[in-house]
Amino acid sequence: MAQRLFNKVAVVTGSSSGIGRAIALLYAKEGAKIVCADLKPSANALVPEEATHTHDSILAAGGQAIFIQTNVSQATDMSALIEKAVEAFGRVDIMVNNAGISLESRDPQPVHLTSEETWDTTLAVNTKSVFLGCKYATAQMLKQDLHESGDRGWIVNMSSIMGLVGAQDKRRFSNLGEASHAKCYQRATVLRKEQSVS
């Protein structure tokens, strides 16, 4: 069976655990070269399978992968992430903006007791990072040649179900999820327009 992502380069944020790790491992199995991006290569998870670093698991299975320490809320880190991906593999074909946090789950509080620091950190990681990932990946995709498959590039933005429905004790973050969901739609629209122009 042909590998659907053969010889494509995929950047995956939040790749050290959870959904990001699963995406990176599956994309590698489908033939992609993976750029794993996270604050650190090891997860804080209690899942035994996640004890091995994602990029090490890909390499052990015969794939190609690197790890780049990245704070997704910082423009300098996100710009450097794309630059290092291109240095390592020559291009960026897929950008997966997956990194996200749920600080409110550690200490659920009503909105009037939520700290500004918690709000700002959550916005920076869950929303600003999507903008930054789209910004730097789009710039790279527009200047590189088409992939042999005919694609210029793909951006996948993950958002929480909290953007569509609320939940008890998470009221303060429901609108944040909506903001991320709206940003994903907006970026996809802009990229489609840019692709139709180029």
N, C-alpha and C positions, 0 to 999 in steps of 0.2 A: 504494500500500500504506500502511495506517495505521501511524503510529509508535507502538510499544508503550509508550513512556515519555513520551508527549506531555504537556508542561507539568508534569512531576514534577521535584522538586528532589533531586538526588543529591549526597551528600558522599562523596568518594573519597579515602582516605588513601593515601599512597605513590603519588601520581598522576604524579610527574615522570618515571617510567621504568617499563619492564617491564610486568608484569601490570596494575598500577594505571593506567598510561597507556592501555593497551589498553581497559580497562574504561571509563575516562572518555571516550575517543574514541567507543567503540561506544554508550554510553548517550546521548551528545550526538547521535549519528547517529539514534538512536531517539526523539529529541525532548526529552530531559531537559535541565534547566538544571543545569550542573555546578559544584560547589564543589571545586576542586582543593586538596588539603592535602598539604604535604610540608615538609621542612626548607628547601628552596629550590626555585625553579621550574625550574631546569635540572638535568639528570641528569649523573652522572659516567660515563654509558654510552659505549661505543664505537660505538653504533648511530647512523648519520648521521640517520635519521628522527627521532631523539629530540633533535636539536640545537635544534629549535624548542620552546619551552615548550608544555606540554600545553594550557593555557588559551588561549594565542595560536593554536594550531592549531584549536581549537574555534571561536574567534571568526572566524578566517579562512574557515572553512567555513560561516559564517552562523549558528552556534549561540550560546548564551549560557553564559558561564563566568567565574569569578573564581578567583584564587589567594589562599590564605591560608596564610602561613607558620605551621607547626604542628610542635611537638615532641609526638608522640603519647603519649609516656610521662609527660607533665605534665598534671595535672588542669586547671590554669588554662588551658592552651592548648586542651585538648579542649572545655572549657566555652565558651571564647571562639569556637572554631570553629563550634559549633552556633549560638551567638548571632549571629555575623556572617553565617552562611548564612541565618538567618531575616531579618536586617536587609536583606540583598541581595535575597532571593527570596520572603520571606513565610512559609516553612515548610520542613520537611525530610521528604521522602517515602521516601528511600532512604539508608541509611548503609552504606557499604562499608568495613569494617575490613580493609584490605589491607596496610598498612605492615608491613614485617618486615625483619629483618636476619639475616645469617649470618656473624657475626664469626669463627666457628671455621673457616670456609673459607679465610680469609686465612693462618692459621697453625695448622693442625691439630695438636692436642696431646691426649694421653690425659687423662682426668679429673683425675688427681693433679697434672698440670702446668697445668691451666686456672686462670687468675686469677679471683679473686672479682669483679673489675671486669667482666671479659668476661661472666661468668655473670649478674651484676646488670643489666648493660646489655641483654643478650639477653632476660632475663625482662621487663624494663620495656617494651621495644619490642614483643616478640612476644606477650606475654600480658597485661600490665597495660593496654596500649593497647586491647585488645579489650574489656576490662571498662569502661574509660573511655568508649569510643565507644558501647557499648551503654547505659551509664548516662545519658549526656547526650542521646543521640538518642531513647531511649525516653521520657525525661521530656518532650521536645518533642513527640513523636508523640502521646502520650497527652493532651496539653492542646490540640492543634490540631484543627480540624474535619476531617472526612473529606475526602479528595481527591474531585474530581468523578467519579473512577472508582469510588468506594466504598471505597478503601483508606485505612487510617489511616497505614500506614508499613511498610517492609520493612527488615530488617537482614541484611546479608550479611557473614559472618565468614570470612575466608580463613585456612587453616592449612596447614602443610607436610605433605607425605607422610611426613616424619620422625615425625609423630605416630602413624603406623600401622605403619611398618616401620623397622627400624634399617639403618644402613649402616656399613661399615668406616670408621674414623677419625671417626665422628660419634656414637659411643656416648653421650657425655656429654649430647648434646642430644636424644636420642630421647625421653626422659621429658618434656622441655620441650615438644616437639611434642604429646605426649599431653595435657599440661596445657592447651595452647591448644585442642586438639580438644575436650576435655571442657568447657572454658569456653564454647566456641561452642554445644555441645549444651545446656548448662545455661541460657545466656542465651536461647536459642530457646524452651526450655520455659517459662521465666519470662514471656517476652513473650507467648506463647500464652495463659498463664493470665491475665495482665493484660488482654489483649484480650477474653477471654471474660467477664471481670468488668465491663469498661467498656461 
